[in-house]
Amino acid sequence: MKGNLTKSQLEQEIKQIVADKFCVEIDRVDLTSNLKNDFGADSLDIMETLILLEKKFNIVILDEENNRVQTVDDMYNLCRGKLELVGRINPE
């Protein structure tokens, strides 16, 4: 993805990727959604979703970061932090 995002755009992009990956309606995905409990994800599913986020936002997610992801909010915070480091998040 090129250019800067707002935080709400980032949130929506992540929700869409999660919805597509787990074949659910986007309105079923919110920041509090637990990937394992709400969508039946296993560690491989989470890793695959993080790879999609890496490609979408042109970031690198380390294995130790991958292991801490349990919710959509975890994904959002991880991506937001990496995008903020390189100045690719706009203030709302």
HTML snippet that shows the backbone in 3Dmol.js (N, CA, C, O; Angstrom):
<script src="https://3Dmol.org/build/3Dmol-min.js"></script>
<div id="view" style="width:600px;height:400px;position:relative"></div>
<script>
const pdb = `
ATOM      1  N   MET A   1       0.849  -1.181   0.000  1.00  0.00           N
ATOM      2  CA  MET A   1       0.000   0.000   0.000  1.00  0.00           C
ATOM      3  C   MET A   1       0.884   1.230   0.000  1.00  0.00           C
ATOM      4  O   MET A   1       1.828   1.326   0.784  1.00  0.00           O
ATOM      5  N   LYS A   2       0.580   2.162  -0.874  1.00  0.00           N
ATOM      6  CA  LYS A   2       1.352   3.397  -1.009  1.00  0.00           C
ATOM      7  C   LYS A   2       0.661   4.521  -0.248  1.00  0.00           C
ATOM      8  O   LYS A   2      -0.555   4.501  -0.058  1.00  0.00           O
ATOM      9  N   GLY A   3       1.460   5.512   0.189  1.00  0.00           N
ATOM     10  CA  GLY A   3       0.899   6.686   0.830  1.00  0.00           C
ATOM     11  C   GLY A   3       0.592   6.464   2.291  1.00  0.00           C
ATOM     12  O   GLY A   3       0.776   5.379   2.842  1.00  0.00           O
ATOM     13  N   ASN A   4       0.116   7.540   2.899  1.00  0.00           N
ATOM     14  CA  ASN A   4      -0.202   7.499   4.323  1.00  0.00           C
ATOM     15  C   ASN A   4      -1.653   7.105   4.558  1.00  0.00           C
ATOM     16  O   ASN A   4      -2.523   7.341   3.721  1.00  0.00           O
ATOM     17  N   LEU A   5      -1.888   6.509   5.700  1.00  0.00           N
ATOM     18  CA  LEU A   5      -3.225   6.091   6.122  1.00  0.00           C
ATOM     19  C   LEU A   5      -3.617   6.871   7.365  1.00  0.00           C
ATOM     20  O   LEU A   5      -2.757   7.325   8.121  1.00  0.00           O
ATOM     21  N   THR A   6      -4.908   7.025   7.573  1.00  0.00           N
ATOM     22  CA  THR A   6      -5.373   7.472   8.880  1.00  0.00           C
ATOM     23  C   THR A   6      -5.511   6.220   9.748  1.00  0.00           C
ATOM     24  O   THR A   6      -5.511   5.101   9.235  1.00  0.00           O
ATOM     25  N   LYS A   7      -5.626   6.410  11.041  1.00  0.00           N
ATOM     26  CA  LYS A   7      -5.789   5.270  11.939  1.00  0.00           C
ATOM     27  C   LYS A   7      -7.078   4.514  11.643  1.00  0.00           C
ATOM     28  O   LYS A   7      -7.111   3.286  11.727  1.00  0.00           O
ATOM     29  N   SER A   8      -8.139   5.241  11.297  1.00  0.00           N
ATOM     30  CA  SER A   8      -9.401   4.559  11.002  1.00  0.00           C
ATOM     31  C   SER A   8      -9.308   3.779   9.684  1.00  0.00           C
ATOM     32  O   SER A   8      -9.908   2.712   9.557  1.00  0.00           O
ATOM     33  N   GLN A   9      -8.567   4.300   8.709  1.00  0.00           N
ATOM     34  CA  GLN A   9      -8.365   3.552   7.462  1.00  0.00           C
ATOM     35  C   GLN A   9      -7.579   2.270   7.738  1.00  0.00           C
ATOM     36  O   GLN A   9      -7.907   1.204   7.216  1.00  0.00           O
ATOM     37  N   LEU A  10      -6.535   2.387   8.566  1.00  0.00           N
ATOM     38  CA  LEU A  10      -5.746   1.213   8.923  1.00  0.00           C
ATOM     39  C   LEU A  10      -6.629   0.173   9.597  1.00  0.00           C
ATOM     40  O   LEU A  10      -6.564  -1.010   9.263  1.00  0.00           O
ATOM     41  N   GLU A  11      -7.449   0.608  10.538  1.00  0.00           N
ATOM     42  CA  GLU A  11      -8.349  -0.318  11.234  1.00  0.00           C
ATOM     43  C   GLU A  11      -9.268  -1.028  10.243  1.00  0.00           C
ATOM     44  O   GLU A  11      -9.445  -2.244  10.320  1.00  0.00           O
ATOM     45  N   GLN A  12      -9.850  -0.276   9.318  1.00  0.00           N
ATOM     46  CA  GLN A  12     -10.759  -0.872   8.332  1.00  0.00           C
ATOM     47  C   GLN A  12     -10.042  -1.858   7.423  1.00  0.00           C
ATOM     48  O   GLN A  12     -10.581  -2.920   7.115  1.00  0.00           O
ATOM     49  N   GLU A  13      -8.833  -1.519   6.992  1.00  0.00           N
ATOM     50  CA  GLU A  13      -8.059  -2.423   6.125  1.00  0.00           C
ATOM     51  C   GLU A  13      -7.780  -3.740   6.851  1.00  0.00           C
ATOM     52  O   GLU A  13      -7.918  -4.816   6.269  1.00  0.00           O
ATOM     53  N   ILE A  14      -7.390  -3.652   8.112  1.00  0.00           N
ATOM     54  CA  ILE A  14      -7.094  -4.860   8.886  1.00  0.00           C
ATOM     55  C   ILE A  14      -8.359  -5.689   9.086  1.00  0.00           C
ATOM     56  O   ILE A  14      -8.331  -6.910   8.933  1.00  0.00           O
ATOM     57  N   LYS A  15      -9.453  -5.040   9.423  1.00  0.00           N
ATOM     58  CA  LYS A  15     -10.723  -5.767   9.590  1.00  0.00           C
ATOM     59  C   LYS A  15     -11.113  -6.484   8.302  1.00  0.00           C
ATOM     60  O   LYS A  15     -11.596  -7.616   8.344  1.00  0.00           O
ATOM     61  N   GLN A  16     -10.906  -5.832   7.154  1.00  0.00           N
ATOM     62  CA  GLN A  16     -11.257  -6.451   5.875  1.00  0.00           C
ATOM     63  C   GLN A  16     -10.387  -7.672   5.602  1.00  0.00           C
ATOM     64  O   GLN A  16     -10.888  -8.700   5.146  1.00  0.00           O
ATOM     65  N   ILE A  17      -9.104  -7.569   5.873  1.00  0.00           N
ATOM     66  CA  ILE A  17      -8.203  -8.710   5.671  1.00  0.00           C
ATOM     67  C   ILE A  17      -8.613  -9.876   6.566  1.00  0.00           C
ATOM     68  O   ILE A  17      -8.637 -11.023   6.119  1.00  0.00           O
ATOM     69  N   VAL A  18      -8.936  -9.590   7.824  1.00  0.00           N
ATOM     70  CA  VAL A  18      -9.370 -10.642   8.748  1.00  0.00           C
ATOM     71  C   VAL A  18     -10.684 -11.257   8.272  1.00  0.00           C
ATOM     72  O   VAL A  18     -10.833 -12.479   8.274  1.00  0.00           O
ATOM     73  N   ALA A  19     -11.632 -10.425   7.866  1.00  0.00           N
ATOM     74  CA  ALA A  19     -12.923 -10.926   7.380  1.00  0.00           C
ATOM     75  C   ALA A  19     -12.725 -11.832   6.168  1.00  0.00           C
ATOM     76  O   ALA A  19     -13.325 -12.903   6.084  1.00  0.00           O
ATOM     77  N   ASP A  20     -11.884 -11.399   5.232  1.00  0.00           N
ATOM     78  CA  ASP A  20     -11.631 -12.203   4.033  1.00  0.00           C
ATOM     79  C   ASP A  20     -10.937 -13.522   4.385  1.00  0.00           C
ATOM     80  O   ASP A  20     -11.297 -14.581   3.870  1.00  0.00           O
ATOM     81  N   LYS A  21      -9.947 -13.441   5.262  1.00  0.00           N
ATOM     82  CA  LYS A  21      -9.174 -14.637   5.623  1.00  0.00           C
ATOM     83  C   LYS A  21     -10.053 -15.689   6.296  1.00  0.00           C
ATOM     84  O   LYS A  21      -9.904 -16.883   6.038  1.00  0.00           O
ATOM     85  N   PHE A  22     -10.970 -15.247   7.161  1.00  0.00           N
ATOM     86  CA  PHE A  22     -11.770 -16.197   7.925  1.00  0.00           C
ATOM     87  C   PHE A  22     -13.193 -16.346   7.393  1.00  0.00           C
ATOM     88  O   PHE A  22     -14.049 -16.951   8.038  1.00  0.00           O
ATOM     89  N   CYS A  23     -13.434 -15.785   6.204  1.00  0.00           N
ATOM     90  CA  CYS A  23     -14.723 -15.940   5.514  1.00  0.00           C
ATOM     91  C   CYS A  23     -15.903 -15.540   6.399  1.00  0.00           C
ATOM     92  O   CYS A  23     -16.879 -16.278   6.529  1.00  0.00           O
ATOM     93  N   VAL A  24     -15.791 -14.356   7.003  1.00  0.00           N
ATOM     94  CA  VAL A  24     -16.881 -13.810   7.806  1.00  0.00           C
ATOM     95  C   VAL A  24     -17.214 -12.417   7.293  1.00  0.00           C
ATOM     96  O   VAL A  24     -16.404 -11.777   6.621  1.00  0.00           O
ATOM     97  N   GLU A  25     -18.403 -11.963   7.615  1.00  0.00           N
ATOM     98  CA  GLU A  25     -18.797 -10.604   7.260  1.00  0.00           C
ATOM     99  C   GLU A  25     -17.947  -9.617   8.059  1.00  0.00           C
ATOM    100  O   GLU A  25     -17.617  -9.865   9.218  1.00  0.00           O
ATOM    101  N   ILE A  26     -17.601  -8.506   7.430  1.00  0.00           N
ATOM    102  CA  ILE A  26     -16.739  -7.531   8.095  1.00  0.00           C
ATOM    103  C   ILE A  26     -17.386  -6.976   9.361  1.00  0.00           C
ATOM    104  O   ILE A  26     -16.679  -6.592  10.293  1.00  0.00           O
ATOM    105  N   ASP A  27     -18.711  -6.929   9.412  1.00  0.00           N
ATOM    106  CA  ASP A  27     -19.367  -6.408  10.622  1.00  0.00           C
ATOM    107  C   ASP A  27     -19.241  -7.360  11.817  1.00  0.00           C
ATOM    108  O   ASP A  27     -19.583  -6.984  12.939  1.00  0.00           O
ATOM    109  N   ARG A  28     -18.758  -8.580  11.592  1.00  0.00           N
ATOM    110  CA  ARG A  28     -18.473  -9.512  12.695  1.00  0.00           C
ATOM    111  C   ARG A  28     -17.078  -9.310  13.280  1.00  0.00           C
ATOM    112  O   ARG A  28     -16.730  -9.901  14.302  1.00  0.00           O
ATOM    113  N   VAL A  29     -16.273  -8.456  12.613  1.00  0.00           N
ATOM    114  CA  VAL A  29     -14.892  -8.241  13.033  1.00  0.00           C
ATOM    115  C   VAL A  29     -14.791  -6.895  13.734  1.00  0.00           C
ATOM    116  O   VAL A  29     -15.132  -5.861  13.159  1.00  0.00           O
ATOM    117  N   ASP A  30     -14.321  -6.911  14.982  1.00  0.00           N
ATOM    118  CA  ASP A  30     -14.009  -5.643  15.639  1.00  0.00           C
ATOM    119  C   ASP A  30     -12.686  -5.802  16.369  1.00  0.00           C
ATOM    120  O   ASP A  30     -12.113  -6.891  16.403  1.00  0.00           O
ATOM    121  N   LEU A  31     -12.208  -4.722  16.948  1.00  0.00           N
ATOM    122  CA  LEU A  31     -10.889  -4.761  17.571  1.00  0.00           C
ATOM    123  C   LEU A  31     -10.810  -5.753  18.718  1.00  0.00           C
ATOM    124  O   LEU A  31      -9.734  -6.278  19.004  1.00  0.00           O
ATOM    125  N   THR A  32     -11.927  -6.018  19.377  1.00  0.00           N
ATOM    126  CA  THR A  32     -11.901  -6.953  20.501  1.00  0.00           C
ATOM    127  C   THR A  32     -12.007  -8.412  20.064  1.00  0.00           C
ATOM    128  O   THR A  32     -11.895  -9.312  20.897  1.00  0.00           O
ATOM    129  N   SER A  33     -12.217  -8.657  18.786  1.00  0.00           N
ATOM    130  CA  SER A  33     -12.349 -10.036  18.298  1.00  0.00           C
ATOM    131  C   SER A  33     -11.084 -10.833  18.593  1.00  0.00           C
ATOM    132  O   SER A  33      -9.974 -10.415  18.267  1.00  0.00           O
ATOM    133  N   ASN A  34     -11.281 -11.997  19.220  1.00  0.00           N
ATOM    134  CA  ASN A  34     -10.186 -12.917  19.486  1.00  0.00           C
ATOM    135  C   ASN A  34     -10.101 -13.881  18.306  1.00  0.00           C
ATOM    136  O   ASN A  34     -11.078 -14.553  17.974  1.00  0.00           O
ATOM    137  N   LEU A  35      -8.940 -13.943  17.680  1.00  0.00           N
ATOM    138  CA  LEU A  35      -8.800 -14.724  16.448  1.00  0.00           C
ATOM    139  C   LEU A  35      -9.089 -16.206  16.665  1.00  0.00           C
ATOM    140  O   LEU A  35      -9.714 -16.839  15.814  1.00  0.00           O
ATOM    141  N   LYS A  36      -8.653 -16.762  17.774  1.00  0.00           N
ATOM    142  CA  LYS A  36      -8.876 -18.190  18.043  1.00  0.00           C
ATOM    143  C   LYS A  36     -10.312 -18.449  18.481  1.00  0.00           C
ATOM    144  O   LYS A  36     -10.978 -19.333  17.943  1.00  0.00           O
ATOM    145  N   ASN A  37     -10.787 -17.685  19.450  1.00  0.00           N
ATOM    146  CA  ASN A  37     -12.116 -17.938  20.018  1.00  0.00           C
ATOM    147  C   ASN A  37     -13.244 -17.537  19.074  1.00  0.00           C
ATOM    148  O   ASN A  37     -14.251 -18.241  18.985  1.00  0.00           O
ATOM    149  N   ASP A  38     -13.093 -16.423  18.370  1.00  0.00           N
ATOM    150  CA  ASP A  38     -14.181 -15.913  17.534  1.00  0.00           C
ATOM    151  C   ASP A  38     -14.170 -16.463  16.112  1.00  0.00           C
ATOM    152  O   ASP A  38     -15.225 -16.588  15.490  1.00  0.00           O
ATOM    153  N   PHE A  39     -12.984 -16.793  15.590  1.00  0.00           N
ATOM    154  CA  PHE A  39     -12.891 -17.222  14.192  1.00  0.00           C
ATOM    155  C   PHE A  39     -12.270 -18.607  14.018  1.00  0.00           C
ATOM    156  O   PHE A  39     -12.101 -19.074  12.891  1.00  0.00           O
ATOM    157  N   GLY A  40     -11.930 -19.265  15.125  1.00  0.00           N
ATOM    158  CA  GLY A  40     -11.371 -20.611  15.046  1.00  0.00           C
ATOM    159  C   GLY A  40      -9.961 -20.679  14.493  1.00  0.00           C
ATOM    160  O   GLY A  40      -9.545 -21.722  13.988  1.00  0.00           O
ATOM    161  N   ALA A  41      -9.215 -19.577  14.580  1.00  0.00           N
ATOM    162  CA  ALA A  41      -7.864 -19.532  14.026  1.00  0.00           C
ATOM    163  C   ALA A  41      -6.911 -20.387  14.849  1.00  0.00           C
ATOM    164  O   ALA A  41      -7.036 -20.490  16.070  1.00  0.00           O
ATOM    165  N   ASP A  42      -5.957 -20.995  14.156  1.00  0.00           N
ATOM    166  CA  ASP A  42      -4.838 -21.619  14.847  1.00  0.00           C
ATOM    167  C   ASP A  42      -3.600 -20.768  14.578  1.00  0.00           C
ATOM    168  O   ASP A  42      -3.689 -19.745  13.898  1.00  0.00           O
ATOM    169  N   SER A  43      -2.460 -21.177  15.100  1.00  0.00           N
ATOM    170  CA  SER A  43      -1.253 -20.350  14.965  1.00  0.00           C
ATOM    171  C   SER A  43      -0.853 -20.161  13.504  1.00  0.00           C
ATOM    172  O   SER A  43      -0.330 -19.105  13.146  1.00  0.00           O
ATOM    173  N   LEU A  44      -1.083 -21.150  12.663  1.00  0.00           N
ATOM    174  CA  LEU A  44      -0.776 -21.016  11.239  1.00  0.00           C
ATOM    175  C   LEU A  44      -1.691 -19.983  10.581  1.00  0.00           C
ATOM    176  O   LEU A  44      -1.235 -19.183   9.764  1.00  0.00           O
ATOM    177  N   ASP A  45      -2.975 -19.995  10.932  1.00  0.00           N
ATOM    178  CA  ASP A  45      -3.913 -18.998  10.399  1.00  0.00           C
ATOM    179  C   ASP A  45      -3.474 -17.590  10.778  1.00  0.00           C
ATOM    180  O   ASP A  45      -3.523 -16.674   9.957  1.00  0.00           O
ATOM    181  N   ILE A  46      -3.048 -17.426  12.017  1.00  0.00           N
ATOM    182  CA  ILE A  46      -2.605 -16.105  12.473  1.00  0.00           C
ATOM    183  C   ILE A  46      -1.359 -15.687  11.714  1.00  0.00           C
ATOM    184  O   ILE A  46      -1.252 -14.540  11.280  1.00  0.00           O
ATOM    185  N   MET A  47      -0.419 -16.606  11.551  1.00  0.00           N
ATOM    186  CA  MET A  47       0.801 -16.293  10.813  1.00  0.00           C
ATOM    187  C   MET A  47       0.474 -15.908   9.367  1.00  0.00           C
ATOM    188  O   MET A  47       1.037 -14.947   8.842  1.00  0.00           O
ATOM    189  N   GLU A  48      -0.426 -16.647   8.723  1.00  0.00           N
ATOM    190  CA  GLU A  48      -0.814 -16.333   7.351  1.00  0.00           C
ATOM    191  C   GLU A  48      -1.471 -14.957   7.257  1.00  0.00           C
ATOM    192  O   GLU A  48      -1.239 -14.220   6.299  1.00  0.00           O
ATOM    193  N   THR A  49      -2.279 -14.616   8.241  1.00  0.00           N
ATOM    194  CA  THR A  49      -2.930 -13.305   8.257  1.00  0.00           C
ATOM    195  C   THR A  49      -1.889 -12.204   8.424  1.00  0.00           C
ATOM    196  O   THR A  49      -1.980 -11.162   7.775  1.00  0.00           O
ATOM    197  N   LEU A  50      -0.911 -12.423   9.279  1.00  0.00           N
ATOM    198  CA  LEU A  50       0.149 -11.439   9.464  1.00  0.00           C
ATOM    199  C   LEU A  50       0.980 -11.271   8.200  1.00  0.00           C
ATOM    200  O   LEU A  50       1.439 -10.167   7.905  1.00  0.00           O
ATOM    201  N   ILE A  51       1.179 -12.340   7.458  1.00  0.00           N
ATOM    202  CA  ILE A  51       1.894 -12.244   6.174  1.00  0.00           C
ATOM    203  C   ILE A  51       1.091 -11.380   5.199  1.00  0.00           C
ATOM    204  O   ILE A  51       1.666 -10.579   4.462  1.00  0.00           O
ATOM    205  N   LEU A  52      -0.224 -11.539   5.192  1.00  0.00           N
ATOM    206  CA  LEU A  52      -1.069 -10.682   4.347  1.00  0.00           C
ATOM    207  C   LEU A  52      -0.925  -9.219   4.749  1.00  0.00           C
ATOM    208  O   LEU A  52      -0.878  -8.341   3.888  1.00  0.00           O
ATOM    209  N   LEU A  53      -0.855  -8.951   6.052  1.00  0.00           N
ATOM    210  CA  LEU A  53      -0.678  -7.576   6.527  1.00  0.00           C
ATOM    211  C   LEU A  53       0.692  -7.036   6.136  1.00  0.00           C
ATOM    212  O   LEU A  53       0.820  -5.873   5.753  1.00  0.00           O
ATOM    213  N   GLU A  54       1.717  -7.883   6.232  1.00  0.00           N
ATOM    214  CA  GLU A  54       3.061  -7.462   5.818  1.00  0.00           C
ATOM    215  C   GLU A  54       3.061  -7.019   4.359  1.00  0.00           C
ATOM    216  O   GLU A  54       3.623  -5.981   4.008  1.00  0.00           O
ATOM    217  N   LYS A  55       2.425  -7.819   3.527  1.00  0.00           N
ATOM    218  CA  LYS A  55       2.380  -7.496   2.098  1.00  0.00           C
ATOM    219  C   LYS A  55       1.550  -6.248   1.835  1.00  0.00           C
ATOM    220  O   LYS A  55       1.942  -5.396   1.038  1.00  0.00           O
ATOM    221  N   LYS A  56       0.417  -6.139   2.493  1.00  0.00           N
ATOM    222  CA  LYS A  56      -0.486  -5.010   2.286  1.00  0.00           C
ATOM    223  C   LYS A  56       0.170  -3.686   2.668  1.00  0.00           C
ATOM    224  O   LYS A  56       0.058  -2.696   1.946  1.00  0.00           O
ATOM    225  N   PHE A  57       0.856  -3.679   3.810  1.00  0.00           N
ATOM    226  CA  PHE A  57       1.394  -2.426   4.347  1.00  0.00           C
ATOM    227  C   PHE A  57       2.906  -2.283   4.175  1.00  0.00           C
ATOM    228  O   PHE A  57       3.497  -1.303   4.629  1.00  0.00           O
ATOM    229  N   ASN A  58       3.532  -3.272   3.514  1.00  0.00           N
ATOM    230  CA  ASN A  58       4.969  -3.232   3.269  1.00  0.00           C
ATOM    231  C   ASN A  58       5.752  -3.050   4.577  1.00  0.00           C
ATOM    232  O   ASN A  58       6.565  -2.136   4.721  1.00  0.00           O
ATOM    233  N   ILE A  59       5.476  -3.952   5.517  1.00  0.00           N
ATOM    234  CA  ILE A  59       6.151  -3.948   6.815  1.00  0.00           C
ATOM    235  C   ILE A  59       6.722  -5.339   7.075  1.00  0.00           C
ATOM    236  O   ILE A  59       6.439  -6.284   6.340  1.00  0.00           O
ATOM    237  N   VAL A  60       7.526  -5.451   8.124  1.00  0.00           N
ATOM    238  CA  VAL A  60       8.077  -6.741   8.534  1.00  0.00           C
ATOM    239  C   VAL A  60       7.620  -7.018   9.961  1.00  0.00           C
ATOM    240  O   VAL A  60       7.815  -6.200  10.860  1.00  0.00           O
ATOM    241  N   ILE A  61       7.009  -8.184  10.154  1.00  0.00           N
ATOM    242  CA  ILE A  61       6.566  -8.610  11.482  1.00  0.00           C
ATOM    243  C   ILE A  61       7.456  -9.768  11.907  1.00  0.00           C
ATOM    244  O   ILE A  61       7.542 -10.787  11.222  1.00  0.00           O
ATOM    245  N   LEU A  62       8.109  -9.598  13.036  1.00  0.00           N
ATOM    246  CA  LEU A  62       9.041 -10.605  13.531  1.00  0.00           C
ATOM    247  C   LEU A  62       8.310 -11.778  14.177  1.00  0.00           C
ATOM    248  O   LEU A  62       7.176 -11.636  14.635  1.00  0.00           O
ATOM    249  N   ASP A  63       8.964 -12.932  14.210  1.00  0.00           N
ATOM    250  CA  ASP A  63       8.344 -14.129  14.786  1.00  0.00           C
ATOM    251  C   ASP A  63       7.901 -13.910  16.227  1.00  0.00           C
ATOM    252  O   ASP A  63       6.826 -14.360  16.623  1.00  0.00           O
ATOM    253  N   GLU A  64       8.731 -13.215  17.018  1.00  0.00           N
ATOM    254  CA  GLU A  64       8.352 -13.005  18.422  1.00  0.00           C
ATOM    255  C   GLU A  64       7.139 -12.085  18.536  1.00  0.00           C
ATOM    256  O   GLU A  64       6.380 -12.187  19.500  1.00  0.00           O
ATOM    257  N   GLU A  65       6.946 -11.190  17.568  1.00  0.00           N
ATOM    258  CA  GLU A  65       5.748 -10.344  17.546  1.00  0.00           C
ATOM    259  C   GLU A  65       4.537 -11.176  17.135  1.00  0.00           C
ATOM    260  O   GLU A  65       3.449 -11.018  17.688  1.00  0.00           O
ATOM    261  N   ASN A  66       4.731 -12.043  16.182  1.00  0.00           N
ATOM    262  CA  ASN A  66       3.684 -12.938  15.697  1.00  0.00           C
ATOM    263  C   ASN A  66       3.104 -13.754  16.844  1.00  0.00           C
ATOM    264  O   ASN A  66       1.891 -13.954  16.919  1.00  0.00           O
ATOM    265  N   ASN A  67       3.968 -14.224  17.734  1.00  0.00           N
ATOM    266  CA  ASN A  67       3.533 -15.088  18.833  1.00  0.00           C
ATOM    267  C   ASN A  67       2.677 -14.370  19.861  1.00  0.00           C
ATOM    268  O   ASN A  67       1.991 -15.023  20.647  1.00  0.00           O
ATOM    269  N   ARG A  68       2.700 -13.040  19.877  1.00  0.00           N
ATOM    270  CA  ARG A  68       1.917 -12.278  20.858  1.00  0.00           C
ATOM    271  C   ARG A  68       0.547 -11.857  20.337  1.00  0.00           C
ATOM    272  O   ARG A  68      -0.247 -11.287  21.086  1.00  0.00           O
ATOM    273  N   VAL A  69       0.259 -12.127  19.075  1.00  0.00           N
ATOM    274  CA  VAL A  69      -1.008 -11.683  18.476  1.00  0.00           C
ATOM    275  C   VAL A  69      -2.123 -12.654  18.822  1.00  0.00           C
ATOM    276  O   VAL A  69      -2.051 -13.844  18.515  1.00  0.00           O
ATOM    277  N   GLN A  70      -3.169 -12.121  19.475  1.00  0.00           N
ATOM    278  CA  GLN A  70      -4.347 -12.921  19.802  1.00  0.00           C
ATOM    279  C   GLN A  70      -5.639 -12.276  19.318  1.00  0.00           C
ATOM    280  O   GLN A  70      -6.620 -12.969  19.048  1.00  0.00           O
ATOM    281  N   THR A  71      -5.639 -10.950  19.208  1.00  0.00           N
ATOM    282  CA  THR A  71      -6.864 -10.234  18.837  1.00  0.00           C
ATOM    283  C   THR A  71      -6.620  -9.356  17.606  1.00  0.00           C
ATOM    284  O   THR A  71      -5.480  -9.142  17.195  1.00  0.00           O
ATOM    285  N   VAL A  72      -7.698  -8.861  17.037  1.00  0.00           N
ATOM    286  CA  VAL A  72      -7.600  -7.913  15.935  1.00  0.00           C
ATOM    287  C   VAL A  72      -6.899  -6.644  16.417  1.00  0.00           C
ATOM    288  O   VAL A  72      -6.141  -6.029  15.668  1.00  0.00           O
ATOM    289  N   ASP A  73      -7.151  -6.254  17.663  1.00  0.00           N
ATOM    290  CA  ASP A  73      -6.484  -5.083  18.228  1.00  0.00           C
ATOM    291  C   ASP A  73      -4.973  -5.292  18.298  1.00  0.00           C
ATOM    292  O   ASP A  73      -4.212  -4.354  18.059  1.00  0.00           O
ATOM    293  N   ASP A  74      -4.532  -6.496  18.619  1.00  0.00           N
ATOM    294  CA  ASP A  74      -3.090  -6.787  18.619  1.00  0.00           C
ATOM    295  C   ASP A  74      -2.503  -6.546  17.226  1.00  0.00           C
ATOM    296  O   ASP A  74      -1.425  -5.966  17.094  1.00  0.00           O
ATOM    297  N   MET A  75      -3.211  -6.991  16.195  1.00  0.00           N
ATOM    298  CA  MET A  75      -2.753  -6.774  14.815  1.00  0.00           C
ATOM    299  C   MET A  75      -2.720  -5.281  14.488  1.00  0.00           C
ATOM    300  O   MET A  75      -1.763  -4.779  13.900  1.00  0.00           O
ATOM    301  N   TYR A  76      -3.781  -4.589  14.880  1.00  0.00           N
ATOM    302  CA  TYR A  76      -3.865  -3.152  14.626  1.00  0.00           C
ATOM    303  C   TYR A  76      -2.707  -2.413  15.295  1.00  0.00           C
ATOM    304  O   TYR A  76      -2.036  -1.605  14.653  1.00  0.00           O
ATOM    305  N   ASN A  77      -2.471  -2.682  16.573  1.00  0.00           N
ATOM    306  CA  ASN A  77      -1.408  -1.992  17.298  1.00  0.00           C
ATOM    307  C   ASN A  77      -0.024  -2.305  16.726  1.00  0.00           C
ATOM    308  O   ASN A  77       0.841  -1.432  16.655  1.00  0.00           O
ATOM    309  N   LEU A  78       0.168  -3.537  16.328  1.00  0.00           N
ATOM    310  CA  LEU A  78       1.439  -3.946  15.730  1.00  0.00           C
ATOM    311  C   LEU A  78       1.679  -3.193  14.419  1.00  0.00           C
ATOM    312  O   LEU A  78       2.751  -2.627  14.206  1.00  0.00           O
ATOM    313  N   CYS A  79       0.687  -3.195  13.560  1.00  0.00           N
ATOM    314  CA  CYS A  79       0.822  -2.505  12.264  1.00  0.00           C
ATOM    315  C   CYS A  79       0.941  -0.996  12.460  1.00  0.00           C
ATOM    316  O   CYS A  79       1.769  -0.348  11.821  1.00  0.00           O
ATOM    317  N   ARG A  80       0.119  -0.441  13.340  1.00  0.00           N
ATOM    318  CA  ARG A  80       0.163   1.000  13.583  1.00  0.00           C
ATOM    319  C   ARG A  80       1.545   1.423  14.070  1.00  0.00           C
ATOM    320  O   ARG A  80       2.091   2.422  13.602  1.00  0.00           O
ATOM    321  N   GLY A  81       2.105   0.671  15.000  1.00  0.00           N
ATOM    322  CA  GLY A  81       3.424   0.994  15.524  1.00  0.00           C
ATOM    323  C   GLY A  81       4.488   0.993  14.444  1.00  0.00           C
ATOM    324  O   GLY A  81       5.334   1.887  14.396  1.00  0.00           O
ATOM    325  N   LYS A  82       4.448   0.001  13.587  1.00  0.00           N
ATOM    326  CA  LYS A  82       5.438  -0.088  12.515  1.00  0.00           C
ATOM    327  C   LYS A  82       5.249   1.038  11.492  1.00  0.00           C
ATOM    328  O   LYS A  82       6.227   1.597  10.996  1.00  0.00           O
ATOM    329  N   LEU A  83       4.006   1.367  11.182  1.00  0.00           N
ATOM    330  CA  LEU A  83       3.743   2.443  10.222  1.00  0.00           C
ATOM    331  C   LEU A  83       4.065   3.812  10.816  1.00  0.00           C
ATOM    332  O   LEU A  83       4.510   4.705  10.095  1.00  0.00           O
ATOM    333  N   GLU A  84       3.850   3.988  12.107  1.00  0.00           N
ATOM    334  CA  GLU A  84       4.210   5.250  12.761  1.00  0.00           C
ATOM    335  C   GLU A  84       5.715   5.466  12.737  1.00  0.00           C
ATOM    336  O   GLU A  84       6.178   6.594  12.566  1.00  0.00           O
ATOM    337  N   LEU A  85       6.482   4.394  12.906  1.00  0.00           N
ATOM    338  CA  LEU A  85       7.948   4.494  12.893  1.00  0.00           C
ATOM    339  C   LEU A  85       8.476   5.085  11.595  1.00  0.00           C
ATOM    340  O   LEU A  85       9.483   5.792  11.586  1.00  0.00           O
ATOM    341  N   VAL A  86       7.791   4.789  10.510  1.00  0.00           N
ATOM    342  CA  VAL A  86       8.257   5.269   9.200  1.00  0.00           C
ATOM    343  C   VAL A  86       7.405   6.426   8.679  1.00  0.00           C
ATOM    344  O   VAL A  86       7.498   6.797   7.509  1.00  0.00           O
ATOM    345  N   GLY A  87       6.577   6.989   9.555  1.00  0.00           N
ATOM    346  CA  GLY A  87       5.794   8.175   9.191  1.00  0.00           C
ATOM    347  C   GLY A  87       4.707   7.925   8.158  1.00  0.00           C
ATOM    348  O   GLY A  87       4.433   8.793   7.329  1.00  0.00           O
ATOM    349  N   ARG A  88       4.087   6.755   8.194  1.00  0.00           N
ATOM    350  CA  ARG A  88       3.057   6.435   7.212  1.00  0.00           C
ATOM    351  C   ARG A  88       1.643   6.417   7.801  1.00  0.00           C
ATOM    352  O   ARG A  88       0.712   5.906   7.179  1.00  0.00           O
ATOM    353  N   ILE A  89       1.490   6.981   9.009  1.00  0.00           N
ATOM    354  CA  ILE A  89       0.161   7.128   9.606  1.00  0.00           C
ATOM    355  C   ILE A  89      -0.103   8.616   9.765  1.00  0.00           C
ATOM    356  O   ILE A  89       0.710   9.346  10.332  1.00  0.00           O
ATOM    357  N   ASN A  90      -1.244   9.056   9.261  1.00  0.00           N
ATOM    358  CA  ASN A  90      -1.669  10.452   9.432  1.00  0.00           C
ATOM    359  C   ASN A  90      -2.468  10.591  10.723  1.00  0.00           C
ATOM    360  O   ASN A  90      -3.187   9.670  11.110  1.00  0.00           O
ATOM    361  N   PRO A  91      -2.346  11.731  11.387  1.00  0.00           N
ATOM    362  CA  PRO A  91      -3.246  11.966  12.520  1.00  0.00           C
ATOM    363  C   PRO A  91      -4.673  12.097  12.009  1.00  0.00           C
ATOM    364  O   PRO A  91      -4.890  12.562  10.890  1.00  0.00           O
ATOM    365  N   GLU A  92      -5.625  11.700  12.801  1.00  0.00           N
ATOM    366  CA  GLU A  92      -7.047  11.763  12.394  1.00  0.00           C
ATOM    367  C   GLU A  92      -7.487  13.203  12.283  1.00  0.00           C
ATOM    368  O   GLU A  92      -8.643  13.472  11.955  1.00  0.00           O
TER     369      GLU A  92
END
`;
const viewer = $3Dmol.createViewer("view");
viewer.addModel(pdb, "pdb");
viewer.setStyle({}, {cartoon: {color: "spectrum"}});
viewer.zoomTo();
viewer.render();
</script>
